[in-house]
Amino acid sequence: MRDTNAFDPQTLRLFDEVARSGSFTAAAELLGYTQSAVSRRIAALERAAGGPLFERLARGVRLTPAGTALHRHAVAVLDRLERAGEELAAIHGGHGGTLRAGAFATANVDLMPYTLKRFLTRHPGVELRMTEGLTARLMERLHAGALDVAVVSDYPAGLPAEGARLVPLREDRLFVALPAGHRLAAESDVDLRDLAGESWIEAAPRGQPTLLVAAAAAAGFTPRGGLRVAEWSGKFGFVAAGFGVTLVPELAARAVPPDLVLKPLRGATPVRTVYAALPEVPLPAALELVEMLGQWEVCTTDSPT
């Protein structure tokens, strides 16, 4: 069995330089070895290779057929190691490698696309992989090492106190989307109690905790169930057609079509906190993305009214 330890990168670099220069002496001078040290390293490499790699000539050396074959592989290995070093430097510098990000659905309306566009403009060498899911699932993937950063919220189940670094990004307020001809469409803001008799377009199955149920309970009423529609575009379509009204988190405000009226809610209503979750040892690219996520509100000039 060959002694593969002899094929270490330093020896392969020495072997490559001897092959290119045709001289033990020239390789020694270039790499800072003594001529005798080069001779010993090449002799050890030849023993590991099972035979001579160089013909010793009156002046210098030249590769044998076995040496030519090994040199081809050595060049490929050294090239891969060089590229690996460059890739690692890019990852540690935050401007290369792969960034695996996750977010809950509402954050993917505007927060994540806007921020990721800015990030990738600054770091075009980073490969992005995106995952969408509920907060609990995203946290599981983060803990398992399958995500480098996740945008999550503390509603409805809260967030674990251990196992991740949580960076608060913003509080996500609630708005209500009304049809254009609604009786409250001209108001500057709306008291949720004034909507107690409305039919509500919701996404979650009945019986599951929702922001609507919590907000209505705080306002002193139980919301009247209407249609169950999973997608935002579908919910807005049914509101526009007059089937009811729906709550909209501020993160999703930009998705509201212009034929609806979006109004802030007056009084005490539930507010969820949005966080960026990071592993205990985060990538530099993930840290920079989190910093940009925290700037989203500043960079967003349009606010729902």
C-alpha positions as CSV (number, residue, x, y, z in Angstrom):
1,M,0.0,0.0,0.0
2,R,1.4,3.4,-0.9
3,D,2.4,5.9,1.7
4,T,-0.1,8.6,0.9
5,N,1.3,10.9,3.5
6,A,4.2,11.6,1.1
7,F,1.7,13.3,-1.2
8,D,1.2,16.3,1.1
9,P,0.6,19.7,-0.5
10,Q,4.1,21.1,0.3
11,T,5.7,18.1,-1.3
12,L,3.5,18.4,-4.4
13,R,4.4,22.1,-4.7
14,L,8.0,21.2,-4.5
15,F,7.6,18.4,-7.0
16,D,5.7,20.8,-9.4
17,E,8.5,23.4,-9.1
18,V,11.2,20.8,-9.9
19,A,9.2,19.6,-12.8
20,R,8.8,23.2,-14.2
21,S,12.3,24.3,-13.6
22,G,14.1,21.0,-14.4
23,S,16.4,21.6,-11.5
24,F,16.6,20.6,-7.8
25,T,18.8,23.6,-7.2
26,A,16.5,26.1,-8.9
27,A,13.5,24.7,-7.0
28,A,15.4,24.9,-3.7
29,E,16.3,28.6,-4.3
30,L,12.8,29.5,-5.3
31,L,11.1,27.8,-2.3
32,G,13.7,28.4,0.3
33,Y,15.0,24.9,0.7
34,T,18.5,23.5,0.6
35,Q,19.4,21.4,-2.4
36,S,19.9,18.4,-0.2
37,A,16.5,18.9,1.4
38,V,14.9,18.9,-2.0
39,S,16.7,15.7,-2.9
40,R,15.5,14.0,0.2
41,R,11.8,15.1,-0.3
42,I,11.8,14.0,-3.9
43,A,13.4,10.6,-3.0
44,A,10.7,10.0,-0.4
45,L,8.1,10.9,-2.9
46,E,9.5,8.5,-5.4
47,R,9.5,5.7,-2.8
48,A,5.8,6.4,-2.2
49,A,5.1,6.5,-5.9
50,G,6.7,3.2,-6.4
51,G,9.5,4.3,-8.7
52,P,11.5,7.1,-10.2
53,L,9.7,10.3,-11.2
54,F,12.8,12.1,-12.6
55,E,15.6,11.2,-14.9
56,R,18.8,12.6,-13.4
57,L,20.8,14.2,-16.2
58,A,24.2,15.8,-16.4
59,R,22.5,19.2,-16.1
60,G,19.2,19.1,-14.3
61,V,16.4,16.6,-14.3
62,R,13.3,15.7,-16.5
63,L,10.1,13.8,-15.8
64,T,9.8,10.1,-16.4
65,P,6.5,8.8,-17.8
66,A,5.4,8.1,-14.2
67,G,6.5,11.6,-13.2
68,T,4.5,13.1,-16.1
69,A,1.4,11.2,-14.9
70,L,1.9,12.3,-11.3
71,H,2.6,15.9,-12.3
72,R,-0.7,16.1,-14.1
73,H,-2.5,15.1,-11.0
74,A,-0.4,17.3,-8.7
75,V,-1.2,20.3,-10.8
76,A,-4.9,19.5,-10.6
77,V,-4.7,19.0,-6.8
78,L,-2.8,22.2,-6.2
79,D,-5.2,24.2,-8.4
80,R,-8.2,22.8,-6.4
81,L,-6.4,23.7,-3.1
82,E,-5.8,27.2,-4.4
83,R,-9.4,27.6,-5.4
84,A,-10.5,26.2,-2.0
85,G,-8.4,28.8,-0.3
86,E,-9.9,31.5,-2.3
87,E,-13.5,30.3,-1.6
88,L,-12.8,30.0,2.1
89,A,-11.4,33.5,2.1
90,A,-14.5,34.8,0.3
91,I,-16.8,33.0,2.8
92,H,-14.9,34.4,5.8
93,G,-14.9,37.8,4.2
94,G,-18.6,37.7,3.6
95,H,-18.5,38.1,-0.2
96,G,-18.6,34.6,-1.4
97,G,-19.9,31.1,-0.8
98,T,-23.5,30.1,-0.2
99,L,-25.9,31.9,2.1
100,R,-28.9,29.8,3.2
101,A,-31.7,32.1,4.4
102,G,-35.2,31.4,5.5
103,A,-38.3,33.6,6.3
104,F,-41.9,33.3,7.2
105,A,-44.3,34.1,4.3
106,T,-45.2,37.6,5.3
107,A,-41.6,38.6,5.5
108,N,-41.2,37.5,1.9
109,V,-43.7,40.1,0.6
110,D,-41.2,43.0,0.8
111,L,-38.7,42.7,3.7
112,M,-36.6,39.8,2.3
113,P,-36.8,40.6,-1.4
114,Y,-35.9,44.3,-0.9
115,T,-33.0,43.5,1.5
116,L,-31.7,40.5,-0.5
117,K,-31.6,42.7,-3.6
118,R,-29.4,45.2,-1.8
119,F,-27.2,42.5,-0.3
120,L,-26.6,40.7,-3.6
121,T,-25.9,44.0,-5.4
122,R,-23.1,44.5,-2.9
123,H,-22.0,40.9,-2.9
124,P,-22.7,39.3,-6.3
125,G,-20.4,36.4,-5.5
126,V,-22.7,35.0,-2.8
127,E,-25.0,32.2,-3.9
128,L,-28.4,32.6,-2.2
129,R,-30.7,29.7,-1.2
130,M,-34.1,30.6,0.2
131,T,-36.5,28.6,2.3
132,E,-40.0,29.7,3.3
133,G,-41.8,28.2,6.3
134,L,-43.4,28.7,9.6
135,T,-41.3,30.1,12.4
136,A,-41.1,26.8,14.3
137,R,-39.9,24.9,11.3
138,L,-37.3,27.6,10.4
139,M,-35.9,27.5,13.9
140,E,-35.6,23.7,13.7
141,R,-33.7,24.0,10.4
142,L,-31.4,26.7,12.0
143,H,-30.7,24.5,15.0
144,A,-30.0,21.5,12.6
145,G,-27.4,23.6,10.7
146,A,-29.5,23.7,7.5
147,L,-30.0,27.5,7.6
148,D,-27.4,30.3,8.1
149,V,-30.1,33.0,9.0
150,A,-33.8,33.0,9.5
151,V,-36.4,35.8,9.8
152,V,-38.9,34.6,12.4
153,S,-41.6,36.1,14.7
154,D,-42.7,35.5,18.3
155,Y,-46.3,35.0,17.4
156,P,-48.2,32.8,18.2
157,A,-45.9,30.4,20.1
158,G,-43.0,32.6,21.1
159,L,-39.3,31.8,20.4
160,P,-36.8,29.5,22.2
161,A,-34.5,31.3,24.7
162,E,-31.5,29.1,23.8
163,G,-29.8,27.6,20.8
164,A,-29.8,30.7,18.6
165,R,-28.8,34.4,18.6
166,L,-32.0,36.5,18.2
167,V,-31.7,40.0,16.8
168,P,-34.9,42.1,17.1
169,L,-35.7,43.7,13.8
170,R,-39.0,45.5,14.2
171,E,-42.5,45.4,15.6
172,D,-45.1,44.3,13.0
173,R,-48.3,46.4,13.5
174,L,-51.7,45.4,12.2
175,F,-53.8,47.2,9.5
176,V,-57.2,46.4,8.1
177,A,-57.9,46.1,4.4
178,L,-61.3,47.4,3.4
179,P,-63.2,47.6,0.1
180,A,-63.0,51.0,-1.5
181,G,-66.7,51.7,-0.9
182,H,-66.6,50.7,2.8
183,R,-68.4,53.0,5.3
184,L,-65.0,53.5,7.1
185,A,-62.8,53.9,4.1
186,A,-62.6,57.7,4.5
187,E,-61.4,57.5,8.2
188,S,-57.8,58.2,9.0
189,D,-57.7,55.1,11.3
190,V,-60.2,52.5,12.4
191,D,-61.2,51.2,15.8
192,L,-61.4,47.4,15.6
193,R,-64.7,47.5,17.6
194,D,-66.3,49.3,14.7
195,L,-65.7,46.2,12.6
196,A,-67.2,43.7,15.1
197,G,-70.1,42.9,12.8
198,E,-68.0,42.4,9.6
199,S,-67.3,39.1,7.9
200,W,-63.5,38.3,8.1
201,I,-61.4,36.8,5.4
202,E,-58.9,34.6,7.1
203,A,-56.2,32.1,6.1
204,A,-55.8,29.8,9.1
205,P,-58.3,26.9,9.7
206,R,-60.9,27.6,12.4
207,G,-59.7,26.9,16.0
208,Q,-56.1,27.9,15.3
209,P,-54.7,31.0,17.1
210,T,-54.5,34.0,14.8
211,L,-53.7,37.7,15.2
212,L,-57.4,38.4,14.3
213,V,-58.7,36.2,17.2
214,A,-56.2,37.9,19.6
215,A,-57.0,41.4,18.4
216,A,-60.8,40.8,18.5
217,A,-60.6,39.4,22.0
218,A,-58.6,42.5,23.1
219,A,-61.4,44.6,21.6
220,G,-64.1,42.6,23.3
221,F,-65.7,40.6,20.5
222,T,-65.5,37.4,18.7
223,P,-64.9,37.8,14.9
224,R,-67.6,36.6,12.6
225,G,-66.1,33.9,10.4
226,G,-66.2,34.4,6.7
227,L,-64.2,32.7,3.9
228,R,-60.9,30.9,4.5
229,V,-58.4,31.8,1.8
230,A,-54.7,30.8,2.1
231,E,-53.0,33.2,-0.3
232,W,-52.7,37.0,0.1
233,S,-53.8,37.6,-3.4
234,G,-56.9,35.6,-3.0
235,K,-57.8,37.3,0.3
236,F,-57.5,40.7,-1.3
237,G,-59.6,39.6,-4.2
238,F,-62.5,38.6,-1.9
239,V,-62.2,41.8,0.1
240,A,-62.3,43.8,-3.1
241,A,-65.4,41.9,-4.2
242,G,-67.2,42.8,-0.9
243,F,-67.1,39.4,0.9
244,G,-65.5,40.9,4.0
245,V,-62.5,42.6,5.4
246,T,-59.1,41.2,6.5
247,L,-56.2,42.1,8.8
248,V,-52.9,42.8,7.1
249,P,-49.5,42.9,9.0
250,E,-47.4,45.9,8.2
251,L,-44.8,43.6,6.5
252,A,-47.4,42.7,3.9
253,A,-48.7,46.3,3.3
254,R,-47.0,46.6,-0.1
255,A,-48.9,43.6,-1.4
256,V,-52.3,45.4,-1.0
257,P,-53.7,46.3,-4.4
258,P,-54.6,49.9,-5.1
259,D,-58.3,49.2,-5.3
260,L,-58.4,48.4,-1.6
261,V,-58.1,50.8,1.3
262,L,-55.6,50.1,4.0
263,K,-56.1,51.7,7.4
264,P,-54.1,51.5,10.7
265,L,-56.0,50.3,13.7
266,R,-56.7,52.6,16.6
267,G,-56.2,51.5,20.2
268,A,-54.4,48.5,21.7
269,T,-53.9,45.7,19.3
270,P,-51.5,42.7,19.3
271,V,-48.1,43.4,17.9
272,R,-45.7,40.7,17.0
273,T,-41.9,41.2,17.1
274,V,-39.9,40.1,14.1
275,Y,-36.4,38.7,14.7
276,A,-33.4,37.6,12.7
277,A,-32.2,34.2,14.1
278,L,-28.6,33.2,13.7
279,P,-26.5,30.2,14.8
280,E,-24.1,30.7,17.7
281,V,-21.2,31.1,15.2
282,P,-22.7,33.0,12.3
283,L,-21.3,33.6,8.9
284,P,-20.0,37.1,8.1
285,A,-22.4,37.3,5.2
286,A,-25.4,36.4,7.5
287,L,-24.3,39.1,10.0
288,E,-24.2,41.7,7.2
289,L,-27.6,40.6,5.9
290,V,-29.1,41.0,9.4
291,E,-27.7,44.5,9.6
292,M,-29.4,45.3,6.3
293,L,-32.7,43.8,7.5
294,G,-32.6,46.2,10.4
295,Q,-32.3,49.1,7.9
296,W,-35.4,48.1,6.0
297,E,-37.8,50.5,7.6
298,V,-35.4,53.4,7.0
299,C,-35.0,52.5,3.3
300,T,-38.8,52.0,2.8
301,T,-40.3,55.3,1.9
302,D,-43.9,54.3,1.3
303,S,-45.9,53.8,4.4
304,P,-49.5,52.5,4.5
305,T,-52.1,55.1,5.2
